Amino acid sequence: MDKKTKGVKILVQNVLATFSEPYGEDIILEVCVAIEKNPE
């Protein structure tokens, strides 16, 4: 994995951990909204 995207991968993994599986068809949108609501 390229080191430039490692932080993004970790961020997405952390956000996905807050959702229940199986993920819905709008999971990408839900991840983006979650990141926008909590920028930390």
ZIRA-V653782 format. One record per residue. N is the residue number from 1. RES is the residue in one small letter. SS is DSSP state (H for helix, E for strand, L for the rest). PHI is phi in degrees with one decimal (NA if undefined). D_CENTER is the distance of its C-alpha to the mean C-alpha in Angstrom with 2 decimals. Layout:
n->[N & N]
res->[RES & RES]
ss->[SS & SS]
phi->[PHI & PHI]
d_center->[D_CENTER & D_CENTER]
This chain:
n->[1 & 2 & 3 & 4 & 5 & 6 & 7 & 8 & 9 & 10 & 11 & 12 & 13 & 14 & 15 & 16 & 17 & 18 & 19 & 20 & 21 & 22 & 23 & 24 & 25 & 26 & 27 & 28 & 29 & 30 & 31 & 32 & 33 & 34 & 35 & 36 & 37 & 38 & 39 & 40]
res->[m & d & k & k & t & k & g & v & k & i & l & v & q & n & v & l & a & t & f & s & e & p & y & g & e & d & i & i & l & e & v & c & v & a & i & e & k & n & p & e]
ss->[L & L & H & H & H & H & H & H & H & H & H & H & H & H & H & H & L & L & L & L & L & L & L & L & L & L & H & H & H & H & H & H & H & H & H & H & H & L & L & L]
phi->[NA & -70.6 & -63.1 & -67.1 & -104.9 & -59.8 & -64.1 & -66.1 & -60.2 & -64.0 & -59.8 & -64.4 & -61.2 & -64.6 & -69.1 & -60.5 & -65.6 & -87.5 & -103.1 & -86.0 & -90.8 & -74.1 & -72.9 & -75.6 & -70.8 & -104.3 & -61.3 & -63.1 & -63.4 & -62.7 & -64.5 & -61.9 & -65.0 & -62.5 & -66.2 & -62.7 & -72.4 & -135.9 & -66.6 & -76.6]
d_center->[17.23 & 17.88 & 17.60 & 16.42 & 12.94 & 12.65 & 11.05 & 8.24 & 7.86 & 8.17 & 5.75 & 2.75 & 5.49 & 6.27 & 4.05 & 4.98 & 8.17 & 8.93 & 9.40 & 12.60 & 13.35 & 14.51 & 11.67 & 13.37 & 14.11 & 12.05 & 8.60 & 7.54 & 9.40 & 8.19 & 4.53 & 6.85 & 9.30 & 7.67 & 7.15 & 10.66 & 12.10 & 11.36 & 11.58 & 12.49]
